[in-house]
């Protein structure tokens, strides 16, 4: 099983190859210092110095990784496994064909060289892939030597024993690396889950704090501005009653009363919007039915609500937006359209959520909205746009109004 490429695999692989290159470069220098000769340069393993140099260059250029993509790491691992294995096998077969004894030291010397690709292999891939690659090459080497020797003698048995121990050692190391990496990944996933949970809790606490502050502001507005406007309306009504009948003064008082009532209604709407919606307490569907019930306390006007069972689970933000758009649309139908029948439907059309509020009121010219109605429509249009949706208003005089909110899920 291939996992997502770990960001540390390539750098570690590159540094291991660099250490191999340095070690192969130091061996002849140490040999010359101790024995005064460079016999190691005639050893087939000396050619691995050039292989490690090319592999280091290969692992040092991100452009190559960008071009090869998912094949980049497998090519590097195969190069680090195949070339040393073939060099060792060629050396053994050459000594056998020359009638010389098999040098098992080279078989053991291959062990640290194969450890280099083993680490990224076990880190990035599962144990089965590691078993196939390293076990397959070890088993293949033994078969080739048996076929070339045409007999089983002590030298062949020593070679097979050394190869077998090398393969078992590599597989044990690979197994331990994979177990450690899996434990590390599991711990990392657990830490990620804990961080996500803490983040959600922090957001929930922030929302609670926001709701509490909104409720506090709503109480302050209710106790100050709303009471002030209510008192002003009562005073204007009293003035209208005691003031002598004069057309101009009565008209001014009527205008002041209308403005005061509009301001009071707008304040009440703001208070409703500031207070937490019943969605938090009742859930979305029950909150919608509760909204309809509160807006037709005596069964009039008739408000029909239909919520399709195919509606998926919605985000809290989208639920709140649907609630406020429906609330404002019904409120407009009641206050301005004088409707006695309102139909609300929430359905799914393909991958699009559709909310339709239709009334049989007096309608209006969409190009000539009153200030009160204009503010309300502008507010729900803003809400729709914030959710990435679209709000459409269709209305004609004496033909009712249809407000449609659509958003793709």
C-alpha positions in Angstrom: 0.0 0.0 0.0 1.4 3.3 -1.0 1.0 6.2 1.4 1.0 9.9 0.8 4.7 10.9 0.3 6.1 12.0 3.6 8.1 15.2 3.2 11.0 13.8 5.2 11.6 10.7 3.0 13.5 12.3 0.1 15.8 14.4 2.3 16.7 11.4 4.5 17.2 9.2 1.5 19.5 11.8 0.0 21.6 12.2 3.1 22.0 8.4 3.4 23.3 8.3 -0.2 25.7 11.2 0.6 27.1 9.2 3.5 27.5 6.1 1.3 29.3 8.3 -1.3 31.6 9.7 1.4 32.3 6.2 2.9 33.2 4.8 -0.5 35.5 7.8 -1.2 37.3 7.4 2.2 38.0 3.7 1.9 40.8 4.0 -0.7 42.3 6.9 1.2 42.4 5.0 4.5 43.8 2.0 2.6 46.6 4.1 1.1 47.4 5.6 4.5 47.6 2.2 6.2 49.0 0.0 3.5 50.4 2.4 1.0 48.3 1.1 -1.9 45.0 1.7 -3.7 43.8 -1.9 -4.3 40.2 -1.0 -3.4 39.8 0.9 -6.7 40.1 -2.4 -8.5 37.3 -3.9 -6.3 33.9 -4.0 -8.1 32.3 -2.2 -5.1 34.3 0.9 -6.0 32.0 1.4 -9.0 29.2 2.0 -6.5 30.9 5.3 -5.8 29.7 6.5 -9.2 26.3 5.0 -8.7 25.9 6.8 -5.3 27.1 10.1 -6.9 24.5 9.8 -9.7 21.8 8.9 -7.2 22.7 11.9 -5.0 22.4 14.2 -8.0 19.0 12.5 -8.9 17.7 13.1 -5.4 18.9 16.7 -5.3 16.8 18.2 -8.1 13.1 18.9 -7.3 12.5 19.4 -11.1 13.1 15.7 -11.6 10.6 14.8 -8.9 8.1 17.3 -10.5 8.4 15.5 -13.9 8.4 11.9 -12.7 5.8 12.5 -10.0 4.8 9.2 -8.3 7.6 7.3 -10.1 10.3 9.4 -8.6 10.9 7.6 -5.3 10.5 4.1 -6.7 13.1 4.7 -9.4 15.6 6.0 -6.8 14.9 2.9 -4.5 15.2 0.5 -7.4 18.5 2.1 -8.5 19.9 1.8 -5.0 18.9 -1.9 -4.7 19.4 -3.3 -8.3 22.8 -1.8 -9.1 24.7 -3.0 -5.9 23.0 -6.4 -6.1 24.0 -6.9 -9.7 27.6 -5.7 -9.0 27.8 -8.2 -6.1 26.3 -11.1 -8.2 28.6 -10.3 -11.2 31.6 -10.4 -8.8 30.6 -13.8 -7.4 29.9 -15.3 -10.8 33.2 -14.0 -12.1 35.1 -15.7 -9.3 33.2 -18.9 -9.8 33.9 -18.9 -13.6 37.6 -18.3 -12.8 37.6 -21.3 -10.4 38.1 -19.1 -7.3 36.3 -19.5 -4.0 33.2 -17.4 -3.4 34.1 -14.4 -1.3 31.3 -14.1 1.3 32.7 -10.9 2.6 31.2 -9.1 -0.3 27.8 -10.7 0.5 28.0 -9.2 4.0 29.4 -5.9 2.7 26.2 -5.6 0.7 24.1 -5.4 3.9 24.9 -1.8 4.9 24.6 -0.7 1.3 21.1 -2.1 1.0 20.1 -0.5 4.3 20.2 2.8 2.5 17.2 2.2 0.2 15.5 0.0 2.8 14.8 3.0 5.1 12.7 5.0 2.6 11.1 1.8 1.2 9.9 0.7 4.7 8.9 4.2 5.6 6.9 4.9 2.5 5.5 1.5 1.5 4.0 -1.5 3.4 6.0 -4.6 4.5 4.6 -6.7 1.6 6.3 -4.5 -1.0 9.6 -4.5 1.0 9.4 -8.3 1.2 8.8 -8.7 -2.5 11.7 -6.4 -3.5 14.5 -7.4 -1.0 13.4 -11.0 -0.6 12.9 -11.4 -4.3 16.4 -10.1 -5.1 18.0 -12.3 -2.4 16.2 -15.4 -3.6 17.1 -14.6 -7.2 20.8 -14.3 -6.3 20.7 -17.8 -4.7 19.0 -19.3 -7.7 21.5 -17.8 -10.1 24.4 -19.0 -8.1 22.9 -22.5 -7.9 22.3 -22.6 -11.6 25.9 -21.3 -12.4 27.5 -23.7 -10.0 25.5 -26.8 -11.1 26.3 -28.3 -7.7 25.8 -27.7 -4.0 29.1 -27.5 -2.1 30.4 -25.7 1.0 31.1 -22.5 -0.8 27.6 -22.3 -2.3 26.0 -23.1 1.1 28.1 -20.4 2.7 26.9 -17.9 0.0 23.3 -19.0 0.4 23.6 -18.8 4.2 25.1 -15.3 4.1 22.5 -14.1 1.6 19.6 -15.6 3.6 20.9 -13.9 6.8 21.3 -10.6 4.9 17.7 -10.8 3.6 16.3 -11.8 7.0 18.2 -8.9 8.7 16.9 -6.4 6.1 13.3 -7.6 6.5 13.5 -7.5 10.3 14.7 -3.9 10.1 12.0 -3.1 7.6 9.4 -4.6 9.8 10.5 -2.5 12.8 10.7 0.7 10.8 7.2 0.2 9.4 5.8 -0.5 12.9 7.5 2.7 14.3 6.2 4.7 11.3 2.7 3.4 11.8 2.8 4.2 15.5 4.1 7.7 14.7 1.3 8.2 12.1 -1.3 7.0 14.5 -0.1 9.4 17.2 0.0 12.2 14.6 -3.6 11.4 13.6 -4.7 11.4 17.2 -3.0 14.7 17.8 -4.7 16.1 14.7 -8.1 14.9 15.9 -7.5 16.4 19.4 -6.5 19.7 17.8 -9.6 19.6 15.6 -11.8 18.9 18.6 -10.2 21.8 20.5 -10.7 24.1 17.6 -14.4 23.1 17.3 -14.8 23.7 21.0 -13.1 27.1 20.8 -15.4 28.0 17.9 -18.5 26.8 19.8 -17.5 28.9 22.8 -16.9 31.8 20.6 -20.4 31.4 19.1 -21.9 31.1 22.5 -20.1 34.3 23.6 -21.3 36.0 20.4 -24.9 34.9 21.1 -24.7 36.1 24.7 -23.4 39.5 23.5 -26.1 39.8 20.8 -28.8 38.9 23.4 -27.3 41.5 25.8 -27.4 44.2 23.0 -31.0 43.1 22.2 -32.0 43.5 25.8 -30.4 47.0 25.9 -32.2 48.1 22.7 -35.5 46.7 23.9 -35.2 48.5 27.3 -34.1 51.8 25.7 -34.8 52.5 22.1 -37.9 50.2 21.7 -39.5 51.7 24.9 -38.6 55.2 23.8 -40.2 54.7 20.3 -43.3 53.1 21.9 -43.6 56.0 24.3 -43.2 58.5 21.4 -45.9 56.7 19.5 -48.3 56.9 22.4 -47.5 60.6 22.9 -48.2 61.3 19.2 -51.5 59.5 19.4 -52.4 61.7 22.5 -51.3 64.9 20.7 -53.4 63.8 17.7 -56.4 63.4 19.9 -56.2 66.7 21.8 -55.0 68.9 18.9 -57.6 70.9 17.1 -58.5 69.6 13.7 -56.2 71.2 11.3 -55.4 69.4 8.1 -51.7 70.4 8.0 -51.0 69.6 11.6 -52.9 66.3 11.4 -51.0 65.4 8.3 -47.6 66.1 10.0 -48.7 64.1 13.1 -49.8 61.2 10.9 -46.4 61.3 9.1 -44.6 61.4 12.4 -46.7 58.4 13.7 -46.0 56.4 10.5 -42.3 57.1 10.8 -42.3 56.2 14.5 -44.2 52.9 13.9 -41.8 52.1 11.0 -38.9 52.7 13.3 -40.5 50.6 16.0 -41.1 47.7 13.6 -37.6 48.0 12.3 -36.2 47.9 15.8 -38.3 44.9 16.7 -37.0 43.1 13.5 -33.4 44.0 14.6 -34.1 42.6 18.0 -35.4 39.4 16.4 -32.3 39.1 14.3 -30.0 39.8 17.2 -31.5 37.2 19.5 -30.4 33.6 18.8 -32.7 31.8 16.4 -34.7 28.8 17.7 -32.6 26.6 15.5 -30.1 26.2 18.3 -32.9 25.0 20.6 -35.3 23.1 18.3 -33.3 22.1 15.3 -33.8 23.4 11.8 -37.1 21.7 10.8 -38.9 22.3 14.1 -37.6 25.8 14.1 -39.2 26.5 10.7 -42.5 25.0 11.8 -42.3 27.1 15.0 -41.7 30.2 12.9 -44.8 29.5 10.9 -46.9 28.9 14.0 -45.8 32.2 15.6 -46.6 34.2 12.5 -50.2 32.8 12.3 -51.3 32.6 15.9 -55.0 32.5 15.0 -54.6 30.4 11.9 -54.8 33.5 9.7 -53.3 34.2 7.4 -52.9 30.6 6.1 -49.2 29.7 5.9 -48.3 26.3 4.4 -44.8 25.0 4.9 -43.4 22.1 3.0 -39.9 20.7 3.7 -38.7 17.9 1.5 -37.3 14.7 3.1 -34.5 14.7 0.6 -32.9 17.8 2.2 -29.3 16.8 3.3 -27.7 17.9 6.5 -27.0 21.7 6.2 -24.4 23.9 7.8 -25.5 26.0 10.7 -24.8 29.2 8.6 -27.0 28.0 5.8 -29.8 26.9 8.2 -29.7 30.4 9.8 -29.8 32.1 6.4 -32.9 30.1 5.3 -34.6 30.9 8.6 -34.0 34.6 8.2 -34.9 34.8 4.5 -38.2 32.9 5.2 -38.9 35.1 8.3 -38.4 38.3 6.4 -40.3 37.1 3.3 -43.3 36.1 5.4 -43.1 39.4 7.4 -43.1 41.4 4.1 -46.1 39.4 2.9 -48.0 40.1 6.1 -47.1 43.8 6.6 -47.0 45.1 3.0 -48.8 42.6 0.7 -51.8 42.1 2.9 -51.7 38.4 1.9 -54.1 35.9 3.4 -52.3 32.8 1.9 -48.6 32.2 2.0 -46.8 29.0 0.7 -43.3 28.2 1.8 -41.4 25.2 0.2 -37.9 24.0 0.9 -36.8 21.4 -1.7 -33.8 19.9 -3.6 -33.5 20.1 -7.3 -30.5 18.1 -8.4 -27.7 19.5 -6.2 -29.4 22.8 -5.7 -31.4 23.8 -2.6 -34.5 25.9 -3.4 -36.5 28.0 -0.9 -39.6 29.5 -2.3 -42.0 31.9 -0.5 -45.1 32.7 -2.5 -48.0 34.9 -1.4 -51.3 36.0 -3.0 -51.0 39.6 -1.8 -51.4 42.9 -3.7 -47.8 42.6 -5.1 -45.7 45.6 -6.0 -43.6 47.1 -8.7 -40.1 45.6 -8.1 -38.6 48.9 -9.6 -40.4 51.0 -7.0 -40.0 49.6 -3.5 -40.9 51.4 -0.4 -38.2 52.2 2.0 -39.3 49.6 4.6 -39.7 46.8 2.1 -36.5 47.8 0.3 -34.4 47.5 3.5 -35.9 44.0 4.2 -35.2 42.7 0.6 -31.8 44.2 0.6 -31.0 42.4 3.9 -32.0 39.0 2.6 -30.2 39.6 -0.7 -27.0 40.2 1.3 -27.6 37.0 3.3 -28.1 35.0 0.0 -24.9 36.4 -1.5 -22.9 35.7 1.6 -23.9 32.0 1.2 -22.9 32.0 -2.4 -26.6 31.7 -3.5 -29.0 33.7 -5.6 -32.2 35.5 -4.5 -34.9 36.2 -7.1 -37.9 38.4 -6.5 -40.9 38.2 -8.9 -43.9 40.4 -8.3 -46.7 42.3 -10.1 -49.4 44.6 -8.9 -52.4 42.6 -7.6 -50.7 39.3 -8.6 -48.8 38.4 -5.5 -45.1 38.0 -4.9 -42.7 35.0 -5.2 -39.2 35.1 -3.5 -36.8 32.3 -4.5 -33.5 31.5 -2.8 -31.2 29.0 -4.5 -27.8 27.8 -3.5 -25.8 24.9 -4.8 -24.7 22.3 -2.2 
